[in-house]
Amino acid sequence: MSWLGDDDEEDDGAFGFDEALIRTRPNPKANRPRTKRRPAHADAEIGRVLGVDRGRYSVLLGEGTDAERTITAVRARELRRTPIVTGDEARVVGDTSAADGTLARIIGIVERSSLLRRSADDTDQVERVIVANADQMLVVVAAADPEPRARLVDRYLVAALDAGIRPLLVVTKTDLADPSDFLSHFDGLGLTVFTSAQSEMPVEEIGAALLGHSTVFVGHSGVGKSTLVNALVPSAGRATGHVNEVTGRGRHTSSSTVSLRFRSPAGSGWVIDTPGVRSFGLGHVDPSNILAAFTELAEIAENCPRGCTHLPDAADCALNEAAAAGELGEAGRARLDSLQRLLQTFAPAP
């Protein structure tokens, strides 16, 4: 017996199947199914990310043109796992008129030329991105109040060299103490050093070094970094604080990273002010990048055995052998001492 009748044809009887009776669940949002294909956004504009505040990004468009303007943007959903930081060059779509109440959208990031990072500590592989596309780092320390910390400066220098960023150093409050002993710690690095008293800031000298560059300012809380930024960029309005007389520590005043334009009769540059920190982890750093920054020593180190640490007690180290044979000269020995001090930050604890 056939379920469809004697002639095996469908009918509308009790045992028939009518497609019209099949119930389908309607699309509750009445929209098309999602697809992984994204629009190309060929009309996207590229701008500089100046800062971020609670998920809203300030982006400068048309830099250096008559159409220069600062807009507010949010990140696109597909970028939710992509860090967007100050200094990034962002691809922006939507309303980019900069009119009140408008909101654009960041849909992509241009490949970065550099990325300054830090970790919570030396064993933490999780990176904290500080700034993108900077080509200089100005390390700010105080000669006193608070006391300068050479090891923290070493860490800044290591992070800069690892990122391919040129480091500079400024010592503030030199009217309170002589920084000579502190600065001798960095002999051999070839650092450009500026000194600054509270009553005399070398604004013109530092400003000349900023022209044509994107310079990130870093430093311990209370060293006068925000005061220096305000002197260089009068419109910055960065909050300044004081040092606690009991703990000797500075109070955090800058709470976010922000890009500020430095202008002078000779040209312009970018100052990137960052919050003060009391520690700077290097868990993400590749030690080989530090050696590469010492070009002439890196050439000698090519004769070292594989896995050589290049530390003073390293066996068969070509650098130590060259120093012992007097082949490096006084300046070369000073640079080797500086290199070994920086590499020591990665040596395992005894």
TORKOL-4160 file (C-alpha; in steps of 0.2 Angstrom, whole numbers, padded with zeros to 4 digits, m for minus):
350
<pt num="1" X="0000" Y="0000" Z="0000"/>
<pt num="2" X="0007" Y="0017" Z="m0005"/>
<pt num="3" X="0006" Y="0032" Z="0007"/>
<pt num="4" X="0002" Y="0043" Z="m0008"/>
<pt num="5" X="m0012" Y="0033" Z="m0015"/>
<pt num="6" X="m0013" Y="0019" Z="m0028"/>
<pt num="7" X="m0005" Y="0030" Z="m0042"/>
<pt num="8" X="0009" Y="0036" Z="m0030"/>
<pt num="9" X="0005" Y="0054" Z="m0033"/>
<pt num="10" X="0004" Y="0067" Z="m0019"/>
<pt num="11" X="m0014" Y="0073" Z="m0014"/>
<pt num="12" X="m0020" Y="0084" Z="m0001"/>
<pt num="13" X="m0027" Y="0070" Z="0009"/>
<pt num="14" X="m0023" Y="0065" Z="0027"/>
<pt num="15" X="m0007" Y="0057" Z="0021"/>
<pt num="16" X="m0001" Y="0070" Z="0009"/>
<pt num="17" X="0013" Y="0083" Z="0011"/>
<pt num="18" X="0009" Y="0101" Z="0006"/>
<pt num="19" X="0024" Y="0113" Z="0006"/>
<pt num="20" X="0013" Y="0127" Z="0010"/>
<pt num="21" X="0010" Y="0120" Z="0027"/>
<pt num="22" X="0029" Y="0121" Z="0032"/>
<pt num="23" X="0031" Y="0134" Z="0044"/>
<pt num="24" X="0047" Y="0145" Z="0043"/>
<pt num="25" X="0054" Y="0156" Z="0056"/>
<pt num="26" X="0054" Y="0174" Z="0050"/>
<pt num="27" X="0070" Y="0185" Z="0051"/>
<pt num="28" X="0065" Y="0195" Z="0067"/>
<pt num="29" X="0077" Y="0210" Z="0062"/>
<pt num="30" X="0072" Y="0209" Z="0044"/>
<pt num="31" X="0090" Y="0211" Z="0038"/>
<pt num="32" X="0102" Y="0201" Z="0027"/>
<pt num="33" X="0112" Y="0187" Z="0034"/>
<pt num="34" X="0129" Y="0193" Z="0041"/>
<pt num="35" X="0144" Y="0190" Z="0030"/>
<pt num="36" X="0163" Y="0190" Z="0033"/>
<pt num="37" X="0166" Y="0201" Z="0018"/>
<pt num="38" X="0169" Y="0219" Z="0022"/>
<pt num="39" X="0167" Y="0234" Z="0011"/>
<pt num="40" X="0184" Y="0241" Z="0004"/>
<pt num="41" X="0180" Y="0259" Z="0010"/>
<pt num="42" X="0190" Y="0266" Z="m0004"/>
<pt num="43" X="0184" Y="0283" Z="0002"/>
<pt num="44" X="0192" Y="0282" Z="0019"/>
<pt num="45" X="0202" Y="0297" Z="0025"/>
<pt num="46" X="0219" Y="0294" Z="0035"/>
<pt num="47" X="0222" Y="0304" Z="0051"/>
<pt num="48" X="0233" Y="0305" Z="0066"/>
<pt num="49" X="0226" Y="0298" Z="0082"/>
<pt num="50" X="0229" Y="0312" Z="0095"/>
<pt num="51" X="0221" Y="0303" Z="0110"/>
<pt num="52" X="0207" Y="0292" Z="0117"/>
<pt num="53" X="0194" Y="0296" Z="0131"/>
<pt num="54" X="0182" Y="0282" Z="0136"/>
<pt num="55" X="0181" Y="0274" Z="0119"/>
<pt num="56" X="0181" Y="0290" Z="0109"/>
<pt num="57" X="0196" Y="0294" Z="0098"/>
<pt num="58" X="0202" Y="0311" Z="0093"/>
<pt num="59" X="0208" Y="0310" Z="0076"/>
<pt num="60" X="0217" Y="0324" Z="0066"/>
<pt num="61" X="0212" Y="0324" Z="0047"/>
<pt num="62" X="0220" Y="0335" Z="0033"/>
<pt num="63" X="0236" Y="0338" Z="0043"/>
<pt num="64" X="0245" Y="0353" Z="0037"/>
<pt num="65" X="0232" Y="0358" Z="0024"/>
<pt num="66" X="0218" Y="0371" Z="0024"/>
<pt num="67" X="0206" Y="0357" Z="0028"/>
<pt num="68" X="0214" Y="0352" Z="0044"/>
<pt num="69" X="0202" Y="0347" Z="0057"/>
<pt num="70" X="0200" Y="0336" Z="0073"/>
<pt num="71" X="0185" Y="0324" Z="0073"/>
<pt num="72" X="0179" Y="0311" Z="0086"/>
<pt num="73" X="0178" Y="0293" Z="0081"/>
<pt num="74" X="0174" Y="0276" Z="0087"/>
<pt num="75" X="0182" Y="0260" Z="0082"/>
<pt num="76" X="0173" Y="0248" Z="0070"/>
<pt num="77" X="0167" Y="0232" Z="0077"/>
<pt num="78" X="0179" Y="0221" Z="0067"/>
<pt num="79" X="0193" Y="0231" Z="0076"/>
<pt num="80" X="0188" Y="0227" Z="0094"/>
<pt num="81" X="0203" Y="0216" Z="0097"/>
<pt num="82" X="0215" Y="0228" Z="0088"/>
<pt num="83" X="0223" Y="0241" Z="0100"/>
<pt num="84" X="0222" Y="0259" Z="0093"/>
<pt num="85" X="0234" Y="0270" Z="0102"/>
<pt num="86" X="0240" Y="0288" Z="0101"/>
<pt num="87" X="0251" Y="0291" Z="0086"/>
<pt num="88" X="0242" Y="0278" Z="0075"/>
<pt num="89" X="0237" Y="0283" Z="0058"/>
<pt num="90" X="0219" Y="0278" Z="0057"/>
<pt num="91" X="0208" Y="0275" Z="0042"/>
<pt num="92" X="0192" Y="0284" Z="0045"/>
<pt num="93" X="0174" Y="0284" Z="0037"/>
<pt num="94" X="0158" Y="0292" Z="0040"/>
<pt num="95" X="0154" Y="0310" Z="0045"/>
<pt num="96" X="0171" Y="0318" Z="0045"/>
<pt num="97" X="0165" Y="0336" Z="0045"/>
<pt num="98" X="0170" Y="0339" Z="0063"/>
<pt num="99" X="0153" Y="0347" Z="0066"/>
<pt num="100" X="0146" Y="0347" Z="0083"/>
<pt num="101" X="0138" Y="0330" Z="0088"/>
<pt num="102" X="0146" Y="0320" Z="0073"/>
<pt num="103" X="0154" Y="0304" Z="0075"/>
<pt num="104" X="0165" Y="0295" Z="0063"/>
<pt num="105" X="0171" Y="0277" Z="0063"/>
<pt num="106" X="0189" Y="0270" Z="0062"/>
<pt num="107" X="0189" Y="0255" Z="0051"/>
<pt num="108" X="0208" Y="0251" Z="0050"/>
<pt num="109" X="0226" Y="0256" Z="0055"/>
<pt num="110" X="0240" Y="0260" Z="0043"/>
<pt num="111" X="0256" Y="0249" Z="0046"/>
<pt num="112" X="0266" Y="0256" Z="0060"/>
<pt num="113" X="0284" Y="0262" Z="0059"/>
<pt num="114" X="0287" Y="0259" Z="0077"/>
<pt num="115" X="0278" Y="0253" Z="0093"/>
<pt num="116" X="0284" Y="0258" Z="0111"/>
<pt num="117" X="0278" Y="0245" Z="0123"/>
<pt num="118" X="0280" Y="0239" Z="0141"/>
<pt num="119" X="0275" Y="0225" Z="0152"/>
<pt num="120" X="0269" Y="0224" Z="0170"/>
<pt num="121" X="0285" Y="0215" Z="0175"/>
<pt num="122" X="0300" Y="0206" Z="0166"/>
<pt num="123" X="0291" Y="0189" Z="0167"/>
<pt num="124" X="0275" Y="0196" Z="0159"/>
<pt num="125" X="0273" Y="0193" Z="0141"/>
<pt num="126" X="0257" Y="0203" Z="0139"/>
<pt num="127" X="0261" Y="0220" Z="0131"/>
<pt num="128" X="0255" Y="0237" Z="0136"/>
<pt num="129" X="0256" Y="0247" Z="0120"/>
<pt num="130" X="0261" Y="0265" Z="0124"/>
<pt num="131" X="0262" Y="0274" Z="0108"/>
<pt num="132" X="0264" Y="0271" Z="0089"/>
<pt num="133" X="0275" Y="0279" Z="0076"/>
<pt num="134" X="0286" Y="0289" Z="0087"/>
<pt num="135" X="0304" Y="0291" Z="0081"/>
<pt num="136" X="0311" Y="0299" Z="0097"/>
<pt num="137" X="0310" Y="0296" Z="0116"/>
<pt num="138" X="0314" Y="0310" Z="0128"/>
<pt num="139" X="0317" Y="0303" Z="0145"/>
<pt num="140" X="0314" Y="0315" Z="0159"/>
<pt num="141" X="0322" Y="0313" Z="0176"/>
<pt num="142" X="0325" Y="0325" Z="0191"/>
<pt num="143" X="0342" Y="0328" Z="0198"/>
<pt num="144" X="0334" Y="0328" Z="0215"/>
<pt num="145" X="0316" Y="0328" Z="0223"/>
<pt num="146" X="0313" Y="0314" Z="0218"/>
<pt num="147" X="0331" Y="0306" Z="0217"/>
<pt num="148" X="0335" Y="0300" Z="0199"/>
<pt num="149" X="0334" Y="0281" Z="0196"/>
<pt num="150" X="0347" Y="0275" Z="0184"/>
<pt num="151" X="0340" Y="0258" Z="0183"/>
<pt num="152" X="0323" Y="0265" Z="0178"/>
<pt num="153" X="0332" Y="0275" Z="0164"/>
<pt num="154" X="0341" Y="0260" Z="0159"/>
<pt num="155" X="0324" Y="0251" Z="0156"/>
<pt num="156" X="0317" Y="0266" Z="0146"/>
<pt num="157" X="0333" Y="0265" Z="0135"/>
<pt num="158" X="0331" Y="0247" Z="0132"/>
<pt num="159" X="0313" Y="0249" Z="0127"/>
<pt num="160" X="0318" Y="0263" Z="0115"/>
<pt num="161" X="0332" Y="0253" Z="0107"/>
<pt num="162" X="0321" Y="0238" Z="0105"/>
<pt num="163" X="0308" Y="0248" Z="0096"/>
<pt num="164" X="0320" Y="0257" Z="0085"/>
<pt num="165" X="0317" Y="0274" Z="0093"/>
<pt num="166" X="0331" Y="0287" Z="0096"/>
<pt num="167" X="0333" Y="0291" Z="0115"/>
<pt num="168" X="0336" Y="0308" Z="0122"/>
<pt num="169" X="0338" Y="0313" Z="0140"/>
<pt num="170" X="0334" Y="0328" Z="0150"/>
<pt num="171" X="0338" Y="0331" Z="0168"/>
<pt num="172" X="0327" Y="0344" Z="0177"/>
<pt num="173" X="0329" Y="0353" Z="0194"/>
<pt num="174" X="0348" Y="0354" Z="0192"/>
<pt num="175" X="0348" Y="0369" Z="0203"/>
<pt num="176" X="0344" Y="0357" Z="0218"/>
<pt num="177" X="0358" Y="0345" Z="0214"/>
<pt num="178" X="0373" Y="0342" Z="0203"/>
<pt num="179" X="0368" Y="0328" Z="0190"/>
<pt num="180" X="0386" Y="0324" Z="0185"/>
<pt num="181" X="0388" Y="0307" Z="0195"/>
<pt num="182" X="0371" Y="0302" Z="0188"/>
<pt num="183" X="0375" Y="0306" Z="0170"/>
<pt num="184" X="0392" Y="0297" Z="0171"/>
<pt num="185" X="0382" Y="0281" Z="0172"/>
<pt num="186" X="0377" Y="0284" Z="0154"/>
<pt num="187" X="0395" Y="0287" Z="0147"/>
<pt num="188" X="0397" Y="0278" Z="0131"/>
<pt num="189" X="0379" Y="0278" Z="0125"/>
<pt num="190" X="0381" Y="0294" Z="0115"/>
<pt num="191" X="0365" Y="0301" Z="0122"/>
<pt num="192" X="0360" Y="0319" Z="0119"/>
<pt num="193" X="0358" Y="0326" Z="0136"/>
<pt num="194" X="0349" Y="0342" Z="0141"/>
<pt num="195" X="0349" Y="0350" Z="0159"/>
<pt num="196" X="0336" Y="0361" Z="0166"/>
<pt num="197" X="0334" Y="0371" Z="0181"/>
<pt num="198" X="0317" Y="0376" Z="0188"/>
<pt num="199" X="0321" Y="0394" Z="0184"/>
<pt num="200" X="0329" Y="0391" Z="0167"/>
<pt num="201" X="0322" Y="0378" Z="0155"/>
<pt num="202" X="0331" Y="0375" Z="0139"/>
<pt num="203" X="0315" Y="0376" Z="0128"/>
<pt num="204" X="0324" Y="0382" Z="0113"/>
<pt num="205" X="0337" Y="0368" Z="0113"/>
<pt num="206" X="0325" Y="0355" Z="0117"/>
<pt num="207" X="0313" Y="0362" Z="0104"/>
<pt num="208" X="0326" Y="0361" Z="0091"/>
<pt num="209" X="0328" Y="0343" Z="0094"/>
<pt num="210" X="0309" Y="0340" Z="0092"/>
<pt num="211" X="0307" Y="0348" Z="0074"/>
<pt num="212" X="0301" Y="0336" Z="0061"/>
<pt num="213" X="0300" Y="0322" Z="0074"/>
<pt num="214" X="0287" Y="0313" Z="0084"/>
<pt num="215" X="0294" Y="0312" Z="0102"/>
<pt num="216" X="0286" Y="0303" Z="0116"/>
<pt num="217" X="0290" Y="0310" Z="0134"/>
<pt num="218" X="0292" Y="0297" Z="0148"/>
<pt num="219" X="0297" Y="0299" Z="0166"/>
<pt num="220" X="0294" Y="0295" Z="0184"/>
<pt num="221" X="0280" Y="0304" Z="0192"/>
<pt num="222" X="0286" Y="0321" Z="0200"/>
<pt num="223" X="0301" Y="0324" Z="0189"/>
<pt num="224" X="0293" Y="0339" Z="0180"/>
<pt num="225" X="0288" Y="0331" Z="0164"/>
<pt num="226" X="0271" Y="0340" Z="0163"/>
<pt num="227" X="0279" Y="0356" Z="0167"/>
<pt num="228" X="0292" Y="0354" Z="0153"/>
<pt num="229" X="0278" Y="0349" Z="0141"/>
<pt num="230" X="0268" Y="0365" Z="0146"/>
<pt num="231" X="0283" Y="0376" Z="0143"/>
<pt num="232" X="0286" Y="0368" Z="0125"/>
<pt num="233" X="0267" Y="0368" Z="0121"/>
<pt num="234" X="0259" Y="0383" Z="0131"/>
<pt num="235" X="0241" Y="0378" Z="0125"/>
<pt num="236" X="0244" Y="0360" Z="0132"/>
<pt num="237" X="0237" Y="0364" Z="0150"/>
<pt num="238" X="0244" Y="0348" Z="0157"/>
<pt num="239" X="0241" Y="0346" Z="0176"/>
<pt num="240" X="0256" Y="0348" Z="0187"/>
<pt num="241" X="0259" Y="0341" Z="0204"/>
<pt num="242" X="0272" Y="0340" Z="0218"/>
<pt num="243" X="0282" Y="0327" Z="0227"/>
<pt num="244" X="0276" Y="0320" Z="0243"/>
<pt num="245" X="0288" Y="0325" Z="0257"/>
<pt num="246" X="0286" Y="0309" Z="0267"/>
<pt num="247" X="0287" Y="0296" Z="0253"/>
<pt num="248" X="0298" Y="0306" Z="0241"/>
<pt num="249" X="0286" Y="0300" Z="0227"/>
<pt num="250" X="0278" Y="0311" Z="0214"/>
<pt num="251" X="0259" Y="0312" Z="0212"/>
<pt num="252" X="0252" Y="0305" Z="0195"/>
<pt num="253" X="0245" Y="0321" Z="0186"/>
<pt num="254" X="0245" Y="0315" Z="0168"/>
<pt num="255" X="0232" Y="0301" Z="0167"/>
<pt num="256" X="0232" Y="0298" Z="0148"/>
<pt num="257" X="0243" Y="0298" Z="0133"/>
<pt num="258" X="0240" Y="0313" Z="0121"/>
<pt num="259" X="0249" Y="0320" Z="0106"/>
<pt num="260" X="0252" Y="0339" Z="0106"/>
<pt num="261" X="0259" Y="0349" Z="0092"/>
<pt num="262" X="0275" Y="0359" Z="0095"/>
<pt num="263" X="0277" Y="0374" Z="0085"/>
<pt num="264" X="0292" Y="0386" Z="0083"/>
<pt num="265" X="0297" Y="0399" Z="0070"/>
<pt num="266" X="0309" Y="0385" Z="0063"/>
<pt num="267" X="0295" Y="0372" Z="0061"/>
<pt num="268" X="0285" Y="0360" Z="0070"/>
<pt num="269" X="0285" Y="0343" Z="0078"/>
<pt num="270" X="0274" Y="0332" Z="0089"/>
<pt num="271" X="0276" Y="0330" Z="0108"/>
<pt num="272" X="0267" Y="0314" Z="0115"/>
<pt num="273" X="0265" Y="0316" Z="0134"/>
<pt num="274" X="0262" Y="0300" Z="0144"/>
<pt num="275" X="0257" Y="0296" Z="0162"/>
<pt num="276" X="0272" Y="0295" Z="0174"/>
<pt num="277" X="0277" Y="0277" Z="0179"/>
<pt num="278" X="0286" Y="0269" Z="0193"/>
<pt num="279" X="0291" Y="0253" Z="0185"/>
<pt num="280" X="0294" Y="0248" Z="0167"/>
<pt num="281" X="0293" Y="0229" Z="0163"/>
<pt num="282" X="0303" Y="0222" Z="0148"/>
<pt num="283" X="0296" Y="0205" Z="0146"/>
<pt num="284" X="0292" Y="0208" Z="0128"/>
<pt num="285" X="0310" Y="0214" Z="0123"/>
<pt num="286" X="0322" Y="0204" Z="0112"/>
<pt num="287" X="0339" Y="0207" Z="0119"/>
<pt num="288" X="0347" Y="0205" Z="0102"/>
<pt num="289" X="0339" Y="0222" Z="0097"/>
<pt num="290" X="0349" Y="0230" Z="0111"/>
<pt num="291" X="0366" Y="0224" Z="0104"/>
<pt num="292" X="0361" Y="0229" Z="0086"/>
<pt num="293" X="0360" Y="0247" Z="0092"/>
<pt num="294" X="0379" Y="0246" Z="0096"/>
<pt num="295" X="0384" Y="0244" Z="0078"/>
<pt num="296" X="0403" Y="0243" Z="0080"/>
<pt num="297" X="0401" Y="0231" Z="0095"/>
<pt num="298" X="0388" Y="0220" Z="0086"/>
<pt num="299" X="0401" Y="0217" Z="0072"/>
<pt num="300" X="0414" Y="0211" Z="0084"/>
<pt num="301" X="0400" Y="0200" Z="0093"/>
<pt num="302" X="0398" Y="0190" Z="0077"/>
<pt num="303" X="0413" Y="0180" Z="0082"/>
<pt num="304" X="0405" Y="0176" Z="0099"/>
<pt num="305" X="0399" Y="0158" Z="0102"/>
<pt num="306" X="0381" Y="0154" Z="0100"/>
<pt num="307" X="0370" Y="0159" Z="0115"/>
<pt num="308" X="0383" Y="0171" Z="0121"/>
<pt num="309" X="0376" Y="0183" Z="0134"/>
<pt num="310" X="0390" Y="0196" Z="0131"/>
<pt num="311" X="0391" Y="0199" Z="0150"/>
<pt num="312" X="0407" Y="0202" Z="0159"/>
<pt num="313" X="0408" Y="0184" Z="0165"/>
<pt num="314" X="0404" Y="0176" Z="0148"/>
<pt num="315" X="0416" Y="0163" Z="0142"/>
<pt num="316" X="0424" Y="0165" Z="0125"/>
<pt num="317" X="0415" Y="0182" Z="0122"/>
<pt num="318" X="0423" Y="0191" Z="0108"/>
<pt num="319" X="0418" Y="0208" Z="0116"/>
<pt num="320" X="0427" Y="0204" Z="0132"/>
<pt num="321" X="0442" Y="0197" Z="0123"/>
<pt num="322" X="0444" Y="0213" Z="0113"/>
<pt num="323" X="0442" Y="0224" Z="0128"/>
<pt num="324" X="0456" Y="0214" Z="0137"/>
<pt num="325" X="0467" Y="0215" Z="0122"/>
<pt num="326" X="0465" Y="0234" Z="0122"/>
<pt num="327" X="0457" Y="0234" Z="0105"/>
<pt num="328" X="0442" Y="0244" Z="0109"/>
<pt num="329" X="0450" Y="0260" Z="0116"/>
<pt num="330" X="0443" Y="0271" Z="0130"/>
<pt num="331" X="0427" Y="0276" Z="0121"/>
<pt num="332" X="0424" Y="0258" Z="0115"/>
<pt num="333" X="0426" Y="0251" Z="0133"/>
<pt num="334" X="0414" Y="0264" Z="0139"/>
<pt num="335" X="0401" Y="0258" Z="0126"/>
<pt num="336" X="0404" Y="0240" Z="0131"/>
<pt num="337" X="0401" Y="0244" Z="0149"/>
<pt num="338" X="0385" Y="0253" Z="0144"/>
<pt num="339" X="0379" Y="0238" Z="0133"/>
<pt num="340" X="0383" Y="0225" Z="0147"/>
<pt num="341" X="0373" Y="0236" Z="0160"/>
<pt num="342" X="0358" Y="0236" Z="0148"/>
<pt num="343" X="0360" Y="0217" Z="0145"/>
<pt num="344" X="0361" Y="0214" Z="0163"/>
<pt num="345" X="0343" Y="0218" Z="0165"/>
<pt num="346" X="0339" Y="0201" Z="0156"/>
<pt num="347" X="0351" Y="0191" Z="0166"/>
<pt num="348" X="0342" Y="0178" Z="0178"/>
<pt num="349" X="0342" Y="0182" Z="0196"/>
<pt num="350" X="0356" Y="0173" Z="0206"/>
